[in-house]
Each structure stands twice: as C-alpha cells, then as structure tokens.
Amino acid sequence: MSFLKASLATAVVLGLVLVLGGLLLPGTTRVERDIHIGRSPEKIFATIDSFERFNAWSPWSGLDPDTAYSYSGPAAGKGASMTWAGNATVGTGSQQILESRPASEVVTAIDFGGSRATGTFSLVGEGQGTRVSWAIGSDHGYNPLHRWFGALLLERMIGPDLERGLGRLKSLLETPVTQ
C-alpha cells in the first residue's frame, strides 16, 4: 500500500510541477527569420499581399501534391483568404490577410486546424533591395501544455520552415523572367 501512496504522491507532484511550471513560461511565442532580397519593397509586397503565388514559395507546398486549396475574398490585401485540406502532414487550415500596409507590412491570421497564430511580413528597404522578415506568433493563454509546447518546440519546428520559405521567396523574386 505504501508503494501505491508513493506512486500517487509522485504523480501529483509531477502534475503540479508541469502545470505550475507551464504557467511560469511565457504566454506567447514568436519565431522570426529574415533575409535580404534584391528587389524593391513594392515588388515583394505584390507577391506576399496575395495568396495567388503563395505556393510558388511556401515552405509547405509540395508536402502533399493532392492538397486542395480554395480562395475567397479579394484577390489581394485585407480580407483575402485561403483554406487548405491535405494529408496528415499538411492538415487543414486557413489563412486570411488582416492588415495590408503597401510596401511595408502584411499581417495574417493563421488557423492550423484549431491552433491559431499570427503571421507578419515586414519589408524594409536596404541598399539595392529589401530586408524581409517573416514572423509567426502564437498566444497560448493560460494553457500550460500550449506554453510548454511554445517554449520548447515551436522555434525548432517552425524556424526552419520560415528560413526555407524566405529562401524560396528570394529565389522566386530574384530569378529573371524569361519569355
């Protein structure tokens, strides 16, 4: 019987550590990457302010060639929306442009099948091109499991995707168009 009591006490202590420890972790997580692209902010903005060419540079395109996409709202700017449904790797979700500041910023609401985040693209002219920053942030509220996830895993999970997407955007926009 003492083994059962010790096991129960250990489980309670571990549960309290996980819950209280989670509540001590930050309530938000932000992962950000940036890259220099040899194009003007206006040219880059035209590409990221619409979902029309999103799959040409998205780090997630190609993970499931059978992913179904649908678009609604305006073709570009505030209100433009995209939804997707794919395999277990891609999942389902949606993205909508919330704010569109010409040649400087695009803010999106992202729903990864129930997990919500905010995506922000910031453009700053730099030399003969533009510094493009892509950030994804998430508010975890008071959910200790989401806080543990954000603190321990989000950077490692999403950071490489942001880098790959920015690299693909750079390649897309810096490649000369041939006719």
N, C-alpha and C positions, 0 to 999 in steps of 0.2 A: 504494500500500500504506500510506503514511503517513496518508492520509485515513481508511482503514479503522481503523487503530490509534487515531487521534484520536477517531473516532466511538465506538469501543468503550470507550475510556477515559472519554469524556464520559458514556456510558450507565452505566458502572459508578459513576462519581462521583455522578451524579444518583440512581441506585438507592440508594447508601449514604446520601445526604442524606435521601431520602424515608423510608427505613427507620429510620435513627438519629434523624432529626428527629421521626418519628412516635412513637418510643419516649420521647422527651423530653416529649411532650404528655401532659396528664392522662389517667389510665387510666379515669376516669369522667366523665360529663357529666350535669348536672342542669338541666332547664329548668323554671321555675316562674312561675306567674302567680297573682294573687289578685284578689278582688272582694268588695265588701260587698253582702250580700243581706238585705233587710228581712224576714227570717224567723228563727225560733229555730233553734239548732243541732239540736234534736231533729227539727224538720220537714225540714230539709235532709238530715240523716243518713238519714231514712227513704227519701229519694229516691236517694241515692248508695250506699246499702248493699245495693242490689239492681240487677240488670240489667233488671228489669221495665220501667222507664221510661227506660232509657239512651238509646234512640233518639229520645226526645222532646226531648233537649237535646244530644246528642252532636254535635260539630262535623263528624263524618264521615257521619252519617246523611244520606241523600238523594244521596250521591255516586253511588250505584248503586241505583236502586229495586228491582233484582232480586236484591240481596244476600240470601243465605239465612242465617238465624240459628238456632241451636239452644241450648238451655239445659239445664243439668244441676245436680245437687246441690241443696242447699236453695234456697228462693226468695230468701233474703237472708242476709247475714252470711258468716262464714268458710265457704269451700267452694263458694259459689255460683259458677257458671261460665257463660260464654257463648262460643260459637265462631261464626265467620262465614266465608263464602266468597262473593266477589263478582268484579267485573271487575278489570282491571289496576290501576285507580286504588285500589280498596278492598283487593284482595288477599284472602288468607286469614289467619286467626289465631285467637287465643283470649285470654280474659281470665278470671282467677279471683281471687276475694277471698281474700287470705292472712290479713289481720288486720282485725278489726272492733271498734273501741272506741266504744261508744254515745255519740253526740252529740259526738265529738271527732276520730275518725280512721278512714279506710278505706284499706287498702293492697292493691294488686292486682299480680298477676304478669301481664304482657302479652307475648304472642308474636305478632309481626307476621310471620308466615310464616318463622320462623327467627331473626329478630332479637328478642332479649329485652330487656325493660325492666321497671321497677317504677313503678307509678303510686301516688301518695299524695295523698289528700284530707285536709286538716286544717281543722277547724272551731273557731273561737274566737269566743265571744260578744263583741259590740262594739256598745255603745249599744243601739238598738232592733232590732238584727239580728245578723248573724254575718259575720265575715271568713272567707271560704272560699279556701283555697289549693289549687291543683292543680299537682302536680309530676310530671314524668316523668324518671326517671334511668336511665342505662344504664352497665353495666360493660363496658369494651372489652377487658379483659385486656391481653395483650401484642401484640395485632394492630395494627400500625402504621397500616393502612388504616382500621380502625374508629376509631382515635384521631384521625386526620386528619378523618374524617367528623364525629365528635363535636365536635371543636374548631372546625371551620369551618362546618358546615352545620346541625347539629341545632337550635340556637337559632332560626335563621331558618326552618327547616322546621316545627318543632312549636310554637314560641311563639305564632304567630297562631292556630293551631288551639285551643290552650288558652284563649286570650282569647275566641275565638268560642264555645267550649263553655261557658265560665263565663257569658258574656253570655246565652246561650240558657237556661242553668240559672236565672239570675236572672229572666229574663222568665217562664219556666215557673212558678217558685215565687211570684213577686210578682203574677202576674195573678190577679185574683179569680175564683173558681169560680162560674159562673152555672148555674142549674138550669132 
